[in-house]
């Protein structure tokens, strides 16, 4: 649920992308998207 919420927030607030990247959240979002994609394909 938390990963999904993070992805939704990232998609809803693209303007904060650079701030998230600066804070090191981008890799976590990438992992969350990968997991979500794997779940959708499974």
Beta strands, then each sheet from edge to edge (+ up, - down):
end
